[in-house]
Amino acid sequence: MNKDSNVRFLNGCLQILAENKDRILVFEKYLKTDFEKNLFEAAFYNLLDIHNPLRFNNFSYVIRELIDHILRRLAPDECVIK
């Protein structure tokens, strides 16, 4: 990616994040621990890392694991299995 492409990519990401701010804030309400908050922040750092060709994969992986972590906290296996 050249410098212009990087700038366009980052501007596009920032626009998408700005347009979805309400959704992000709703999701953030479910984050209770520092671990969950740090993981959520790290997901977006991964997404914005223009030099990493796996940024989308990493973002998706982190969000998937974060959702799994939150669901296990909200509905522990021992409560669901009963």
C-alpha positions in Angstrom: 0.0 0.0 0.0 1.3 3.4 -0.8 0.8 6.5 1.4 -2.4 7.7 -0.3 -3.9 4.2 0.0 -3.1 4.1 3.7 -4.7 7.4 4.3 -7.8 6.5 2.3 -8.0 3.2 4.2 -7.7 4.9 7.6 -10.2 7.6 6.7 -12.6 4.9 5.6 -12.1 3.0 8.9 -12.7 6.1 10.9 -15.8 6.9 8.9 -17.2 3.4 9.5 -16.4 3.6 13.2 -18.0 7.0 13.5 -21.1 5.9 11.7 -21.4 2.9 14.0 -20.6 4.7 17.2 -24.0 3.9 18.8 -23.6 0.2 18.1 -20.1 0.2 19.6 -21.3 2.0 22.7 -24.1 -0.6 23.1 -21.5 -3.4 22.9 -19.2 -1.6 25.4 -22.0 -1.7 28.0 -21.4 -5.5 28.2 -17.7 -5.1 29.0 -17.2 -5.4 32.7 -13.6 -6.4 33.4 -10.4 -4.7 32.4 -9.5 -7.8 30.4 -12.7 -7.4 28.3 -12.2 -3.7 27.8 -8.5 -4.1 26.8 -9.4 -6.9 24.4 -12.1 -4.7 22.8 -9.6 -1.9 22.3 -7.0 -4.3 20.9 -9.5 -5.5 18.4 -9.7 -2.0 16.9 -6.0 -1.5 17.0 -5.7 -4.7 15.0 -8.2 -3.4 12.5 -6.4 -0.1 12.0 -2.9 -1.6 11.6 -2.5 -0.9 7.9 0.8 -2.7 7.7 -0.7 -6.0 8.9 -2.2 -8.0 6.0 -4.1 -10.2 8.6 -5.7 -7.2 10.3 -9.3 -8.2 9.4 -8.6 -11.8 10.5 -7.2 -10.7 13.8 -10.0 -8.2 14.4 -12.6 -11.0 13.7 -10.8 -13.5 15.9 -10.5 -11.1 18.8 -14.2 -10.1 18.6 -15.3 -13.7 18.4 -13.3 -14.6 21.4 -14.5 -11.6 23.3 -18.1 -12.4 22.6 -17.5 -16.0 23.7 -15.9 -14.7 26.9 -18.8 -12.4 27.6 -21.4 -15.1 27.0 -19.6 -17.5 29.3 -19.6 -14.8 32.0 -23.3 -14.0 31.5 -24.4 -17.6 31.2 -21.9 -20.0 32.7 -22.0 -23.6 31.4 -23.2 -25.0 34.7 -26.2 -22.7 34.7 -27.1 -23.3 31.0 -26.8 -27.1 31.2 -29.3 -27.4 34.1 
